[in-house]
Amino acid sequence: MAPSFEEIKIGDEIPRYSVQLNQMMLWIYAGASGDFNLIHVDKEFGEKVGLGGTIAHGLSNMARLSKTITDWVEDPGALKYLAVRFAAPARPGDTITFWGRVTDKKEEDGKKIVVLDVGAENQDGVQILTRGSARVEL
């Protein structure tokens, strides 16, 4: 059940979402986005250019972060703002965990707004998405 504005407190953490990436996910995202850059779809090319293989599309990780937030509020339309810094690559085999923490809540022009710090890290604690901020309207 989605939390109500009144129930949410500054410092609350939203439920984390984790996913283990595989190459098929990268190929599917390439098809959906139209981004067939070889660093995402061709392991040998990724090795040749020094990446150690393919890397996930940064926007696919941002989309998963968006899912984490909208699953929490149970309304995809509630997410009004999302920004992140793409800090490190994610690779097939990595388990990426997406998180969020409430930093502010306020009423503006009759709207109930919740502000979050958000991000993602891999299984080794490497920050994949940093300096993230999200704003939801409940």
Secondary structure, DSSP 8 states (H G I E B T S, - for coil): ----TTT--TT-B---EEEE--HHHHHHHHHHH----HHHH-HHHHHHTTSSS----HHHHHHHHHHHHHHHHT-GGGEEEEEEEE-S---TT-EEEEEEEEEEEEEETTEEEEEEEEEEE-TT--EEEEEEEEEEE-
